[in-house]
Every structure is written in structure tokens, then in C-alpha cells.
């Protein structure tokens, strides 16, 4: 119960929707998300049931006494939630974070993989 | 405090910000389209007594190919970002395409007291951090009229 409360509080905090690209081919889905300023440690990837949540905190090394004069990124947090479809295999998600770009590879489950059907002519 | 008065005069940045704010204000449901394509990279600018600090949120670049120039008090950040999308002949479907791809260029006019020879540039986690030192001899000067 307490867990639920903290979860809703967490989701109420302001966050920016990161831009993404989603590409599907015959063996799975590739997702790219722009998360500039998020380090590997500050990235939080979760799969619960069929929901994929991408969350990250922006960590910038700011000098002491910094006064902002112009800010286009004013919320230091990204969050985006996706529903996964049944043929995807959440157990086999591979994630890679390079220069602030997250690349997720979500393969399709074994039964949903493409298969060449042999036609026999008798 | 010179740098503070710089940006309110930048009418395009102001429009950009206004557009972003409006989008954020009306976009209450988590849209699948995301928001804010108002400029790549997004910039945060600030300063301390000793330096001007610029953060460019530019994920997915090769640091060797980011072009940063300072010419007569104008800072330019230029480069190109490759597209992650598959070639047209590939057997793949693009479901969402929101990420920026192509050439970009952003220009910031710097305050008068910065030293263009004392610039630190660091690219980390997709954020380009530029730190430009202010000149120590930024005291006002009297100009002789002949």
C-alpha cells in the first residue's frame, strides 16, 4: 500500500517527454530515445506487465554560484511510458546508452518470429 | 549582469520559449507525439562572476564533429546528426519519428567581458558544456574624444 502511494507521488512529479524513434522490423522493435544529461546510473528502465517505463534524471556539473539566465530545459527529468504488445518478449530487452541516446531492442517472442513456410509440391 | 539583458532581446528565443510553454500548458495527456521541436540542441545559459556557462543538450553526436566557434562575441554551435531511421528499401516500419536529424546551428551572442581564448568544452552524456571565462580587466574605460 505504501508502495502505491510513493509510486503515484513519483509519477506526479514534473517530467519532460523525451523524443523517440520507434522502428519495427520482422524480428522486433528498436526504440531510440533522446535523454541528454542522463548517465547510466540515473537511468531507470522498468517493465511491469506490459508497460515499459523509461525514466531518467538529468545530472549536470554546474559551478558554484551559477545563475541561470535562459533555460530551455527547465525540468531535469524525463519520463515516457509505452504499452508493449503481446508478441514482444520483455525478458529479452537489450538497452544501450551512448552520448545521451538510449537504444532499446525488444525482440519478438519465439512464436512471433517470421518463419519461411516450405511448400511441397506433390 | 550584462548577460542577463542579452536574452530578453533575442526575440526568436522568446517566441520559442512561449511556444514551448503553451504546448506544455495545453498538453495534459501524455501524447505519443511528444513535444517541443523548437530547436536542436536545446540551450541552457547561465553565468557566475567568473564565467559564462552554456549547456547544449545535443545527444547522439560524435564529439569530434561538433563545430564550436566564437567570432566577434558571437558563439556558434554547428553540426549534423545522422538519422536512426532505416533506409527506404529496408523491410521495416517506422511507427514514431520525433528525433531530430540533419544539420543544426545555434547562435548565442556573448556578453562583452568574456575571453574567447579561455573556453572549456566538454561533451558528456549528450550534453555539450561550454565554460567561457570572463576577462579580469573588465573595468569600464574612458574613451578620449579628439
Interface residues (C-beta under 8 A of the other chain):
Chain A: X16 X17 X18 X19 X20 X21 X22 X23 X24 X25 X26 X29 X32 X34 X35 X36 X37 X38 X39 X59 X60 X61 X62 X63 X64 X65 X66 X67 X68 X69 X70 X71 X72 X73 X80 X81 X98 X99 X100 X101
Chain B: X3 X4 X6 X7 X13 X16 X17 X20 X30 X31 X34 X35 X36 X37 X38 X39 X41 X42 X43 X44 X45 X46 X47 X48 X49 X51 X53 X55 X57 X58 X59 X60 X61 X63 X84 X85 X86 X90 X91 X92 X93 X94 X95 X96 X97 X98 X99 X100 X123 X124 X125 X126 X127 X129 X131
